[in-house]
């Protein structure tokens, strides 16, 4: 079960390493298409993880888990052989649906399989796999991409998924089924609203912020989110009951979790390209280059509970966002001449913030709900994490593209109108220093915007949390 978690989470992280290869590939993706290649998997993963758990309860957790692994293999195969961008996006969507079926049911199978006295340790071990998955995705993805082709990244997921499916079929026990409704309308509306929101954000730099597709995306998102809220309030068994967010502590913790993953995956998106373009790293050194971020997670996660007991939730969350936001702003000062140890120090600072936030906010979400709704809490955590990840990639990709284009020399911009580094390098191969300089400028601006956004969101989270305590 832990290996399944590592696979689906690792695929979220690994794709960022392939962005430069994809940009220079024979698919010739636009800047917005690159963002969609990363985000399509995450959006379907985020929006369907709760229905995935409900499907396991109703149709059998082992069966849904096996179906999810089969979809992972099929979607990865489609992505590996994709002749064009739409085909690749279809493969990414299918893979995301598979991931949503896998993640919640791994925990459900584990909790059914272990005795009561081992459930606490089992949950902690399962949760730690999400962090390990990010490391494995970066290092393993970097190793696979040394082959020189992005297609091998997706191809490698096919046998891994099939081997895990064979192990699950042989080892995992069959658990009882429960008549838990699926709420397909809620799932469809939530996916549609999320895609429409990201459409408006991602297409802005290329289509124009007042273009019909961008305005239509934002308007469609508002309408679909409103319809989703109305449908869920009327449903006898809602997918995700909006009334839960009346609990101030839950509301602030969910916002905090979204904000942390917003910052972390925005960093993952830019880090992979910065280390390859700006520092000249290969894909494997780039995958290894993010490891300093994970050091605090590995070494410090078990100590966070003691800090919360001593200083309180609000203080620890405030410190977490301060480290995370300032770490991102510190990373924004890096350029081609910045020594990697300095860059790594800022990664460690960001990692300290992530470590403090994840443990504290996870406990806050779980503690805001009664034990009978523990499954809802787990699904809510997964949804906020993945939605924050998708939003972070969309926002930083949008800012990066806009600033990169503006920083290019005027003659390159007007003659060739490139929107990615690969397009610019192909158009003017003899002027790579100017193109790389423009990219570094764009990356610095994008990281600064994300860092400031994380600080602002963190302030809102702490204020909301304190307000909820003073009004009790």
N, C-alpha and C positions, 0 to 999 in steps of 0.2 A: 504493500500500500504506500509506503514511503517513497519507493522508487517511482510509482505513478505520479505522486505529487511533485517530485523533483523534475520529472519529464515535462509536465504541463506548465510549471512555473519557469523552468529553464528555457522553454521555447519563447516565453515573453521577453527574457533578457537577451537571448542569443541573436535574435533578428537584428538588433541594433548594430551588431558588429558587421552585418552584411550590407548595411546601407550604402557605403561607398562602392562596393562591388555591384550592387543593384543599379546604382546611379550610372555606372559606366557600362552596364550590360547591353545586350542586343535588344532588350525590351524598351530601352530609352524612356524610362518613366519620368514624368514631370516631378517638380518638387512636391506638389500636393499628392501625387500618386505614391511617392515614397512614404509619406506620412500614413496614407491609407493602408499600405502594405504592412506597416507596423501595427496600426490601430484596429484593423478589421478583426483580427484574432482577439484582441483585448476587449473590444466592444461586445462581441457575441459571448465571450467568456464571462464578462461582468454581468450582463443583463440576463443570462440564462442559468447562472449558477444556482439560484434559488429554485427555479422550476426543475433543474437537474436533480436536486435533492428530493423534491416532491415526487418526481418520476420514479426515483429509486424506492421511496417509501411505498408507492402504489404498485409498481410493476416488478419489484424485486431489485435490491441494491446490487447484487452480483450481476444480474442480467444487464442493468443499465450501465454499470461500470464496464462490462465487456463491450457493450454497444458503443460507449464513448471511446474506448481504445481503438475499436474498429474504425470509427469516424476520424480519429486522429491519424491513423495510418492512411486512410483514403484521402483525407484532405492534404496531408503532407505529400503524398504521391502526386496529386494534382498540381500542387505548388511546384514540385521538383521538375515536372515536365511542361510547365506552363509556357505556351508559345507567345503569350501577350499578357498585358497587365490585368484586364478583366478576368482572364482565366486564373491568374495567380490570386486575385482577390477572392474569387469563388472558393479556391482551395483554402485560403486563410479563414474564410467564414466557416467552412465545414470543420476545420481543425478547431476553431473556437467553440463551436457547438459541442464537439467531442470533449474538449477540456472542461466545459461546464457540466457535462455528464460525469466526468471522472472525479473531479476534486471533492464535491460534497459526499460522494458515495464511498470514497476511500475511508473517510473518518467513520461513516456509518457502519461499514463492514468491520472496521477495527473495534469499535465500541461494542458491537454484537459478539465479537470473537474473544475478547479478553474478559477475565473475571473482574468483579466490581472493584476489588482492592487495587487493581492495576490501571484503572481508567484514567486517573489523574496523570500518571507518568506517560501513558499512551497518548493522551491529548497533547501534552507538552512536547513529546517526541515528534508527533505529527506536525504540530505548529512550527517547530524548528526547521522542518523540511522546506518551508517556503523560503527561508533565508538561504539555506544550503542550495536550493534550486537556482537562485539567482547566481551564486558563485559557479555552480556546475554549468549553467547556461553560458556564462561568459568564457570560462576556461575551455569547456568542451566545444562550444561553438567556435572559439578561436582556433582550436586544434583542427576541427573539421574544415574550416575555411582556408587553412593553409594549402588545401588542394587547389586553390585558385578559382573555384567556382561557387557561387552562392547556391547553386542547385543541390550541392552535396549536403548543405545544412538541412534542407527539407528531406532529402533522400535518407539521411541518417536516422530521421525520426520514424521512418516506416518500419524497419526491422525491430527497433526498440519497442515500438507500440505493439507489434505482433508477439514479440517474446513476452512482454508483460501480460498481454492478453492470455497467452498460454499458461503462464504462471498463476494468474488470477483464476482461470478456469479449473486448474488443478488444486490450488491451495485454499482459496477463499471459501468460507462457509456460506450456505444459503440462509438468509435471515427472513423473519416473518414480514409479510406485506401489511400495509396499513392503507385504509381508504382515504388518502389525503388528496384533495382535489388539485388539479394542475393549474387552473386559471390561465388557459392559453391566450385569452384576450389581453390580460395584463402583461404577459410576456411580450406579445407582439407590439403593443403600444409602447412599452419601455424600450425595446430595441429601436423602434422607429423614431422615438423622441431623441434618443441618444445619438443615433446616426445623423439625424437632421441638425442637431446642435453642432456636432463635429464637422458636418458639411459646411456650415456657415463659417466656422473658425478656419478650417483648412483651406477652403477655396478663396478666402479673402484676398491674399496677396496677388494671386494670378488673375482671378476674375474681376477683382475690384470690390471694395466693401459695400458699394451701392448697387452692385449687379443683381439681376433677378435671382440667380441661383443662391447667392449669399443671403439676401433678404428673405428669400423663400425658405431657406434652411432654418434661419432663426425664428421666423414666424411659424413654420411647421413644427419646430421643436416646442414652442410655447403651447400651441394647440394640442399636440400629442401628449405633452406632460399633463396638461389640464384634463384631457380625456382619460389618461391613465389614472389620475387621482380620483376622478369621478367614478370610473369603473371599479377601482379598488374599494372605494368607500361603499359602493352598492353591493359588492360581491359578498356572498355568505362566507366564503373562504378565500380571502384575498391572497394574492401572491406575496405582496409586501404591504401591510396595512399602514397607510399614511398616518393614521392616528397614533402610531408608535412615536412619531416625532413630536408629539405633545410633551413628551418627557424631556425636559431641558438638558439633563445630563447626557441622555442618549443622543440628542440633537447635536450638542457640542462635540461629543466624542466621534460621531460619524463625520462631521465637518473636519475635525482634526485628522482622522484617518485618511480622508480624501485628500487633504492638503499635503500630508507627508508623502503619500505616493505620487501626488502631482509633482512635487519637487524631485523625488528620487528618480522617477522614470523620465522626467524631462532631462535630468542629468545623464541618465544612461543613453538617451538618444544622441545628445551632443558629445558626450565623452568619447564614444566609439569613433565618431568622425574626426573629432579634434585630435585624438592621439594618432590617428592614421594620416590625416592631411597635415595637421599643424606640427606634429612632432616626428612624423615619418616612421611611426611604429608599424610593424606587421600586425596581422590579425591576432596571432597568438599572444604577443606581448601586449596588445590592446586588451584582450580578454583578461590577462593577468593584471593589467594596470588598474583595474577597478577594485582589486582585492583589498587595498587599504580601507575602503569604505566598509567592508564587512568585518574587519578586525574587532571594532567595538561591539558589533552584534554578537560575535562568537564569544568574546571574553567577558562582556559586561551585562548581557541580558538577564542573567540569574540574580544580579545585584540590584536591579531596578526596583523590585518590590520593597526592599529595605529602605531605599531612598524615598519612596512614596509614603511609607509608614512614618518616616522621620520628618519629612518636610511637607507632605500633603500633595494631592494630585495636581492642584493648580500650579504650584511652584515647579514641580518636575516637568509638567507640560510646557510651561513658559520657558524653562531652560532648554528643553528639547527644541522648541521652535527657534530660539535664539541661536543655538549651535547650528541647526540645519540651514536657516536663512543666511546667517553670516558665513557659513561654509560655502554655500553656493555663490554668494557675492565675492568671497575670496577666490574661488575658482575662476570667476569672471575676469580677474586681473591677470590670468595666465596668457602668455603668448608663445610664439615659437622659441623664444630664448629662455623661457622659464625652466629651471631645472626640475626634473621629475620629482625629486624628494620634496620640493616646495608644493608642487601640485598634489602629491600624495598626502602631505600634512593637512591640506584643506579637505581632502577626501575623508580623512580620519575625523576631522571636526564635524563634517556633515554626518558621518556614520554615528558619532556620539549622539547627535540629535535624533537620528532615526531610531537608534536603540532605545533611548529614553521614551520616545513617543509611542513606538509600537507596543511595547509591553504595557505601558500605562493606559493607552487608549483602548487596547484590546480588553483589558480588565474592566475599564469603565463601561464599554458596550455590553459586556457579559453581565456586569453587576447592575445595569439599569433595567434588566428584564428578569421576570420571575423564572425559576428553574424550568417550568413547563415550556418556556419559549427559548430554550437554549439553542435549539436548531435554527430558529429564526435569527438569533444573535450571530451564530456562525455564518449563516448565509449573508447577513447584513454586512459583516466584516469583509467577506470576500467581494461583495458587490462594491462597497465603498473603495476598497483597495484597487480593484481592477478599473473602476470608473475613473478614479483619480489618476491612474496610470495612463489611460487613454487620453484624458483631458490634458495631462502634462505634456505628452508627446505632441498633441495637436497644437497647443499654444506655443511651445518652444520651437516647433518646426515652422510655424507661421511667422514668428518674430525673426527667427534665423534667416528664413528666405527673404523677407522684406529688407532686413538690414544688409544682408549679403549683396543683394542686387544694388541697393543704394550705394554701397561702398566700392563697387567695381568701377574702374576707370570709365569715363563717359563714352569713349569710343567703342569699348567692348560692349557696354550696356546698350548703346543705340544701334550698333551694327548687328549684333548677334542675339541680344535679349536673352541671355542664359538665366536660368533660375536654380541651377544646381552647380556644384563645383565641377562635376563630370562634364556637364554641357559646356561650361566656360573653358575648361582645359582642352576639350576636343576642338573648340572653335579657335582658340589662340594658344596652341601648345607651347609656343616660345615665351609666353608671359606668365608662366606658372607662379612665380613669386608674388605678382600682383593679385592673382586669383586667390592664392592661399592667404595673403594678407587680408583680402576682403572677407574671406570665410572666417578667419580668426576674429575680425572685428564683429561680424555677425554673431558668432558664438559667444563672445564676451557680452554683447548687448543682451542676447537671449538669456544667458545665465543670470545676468543682473536683474532682468525683469522677473524671472522665476524666483530668485532669492528675495527680492522685495515683496513679491506676491505671497511667498511663504511666511514672511514676517507679519504681513498685514493679516493674513488668514489666521495665523497663530494668535495674534492679539484678539481677534474676534472670538476664537475658541476659548481663550482664558476668560475674557469678559463674560461670555455666555455662561461658562461654568460657574464663575463667581456669582453672577446674578441669580443663577438657579439656586445657589446655596443660601443667599441672603433673603430670597423671597419665600423660602420654605416656612 
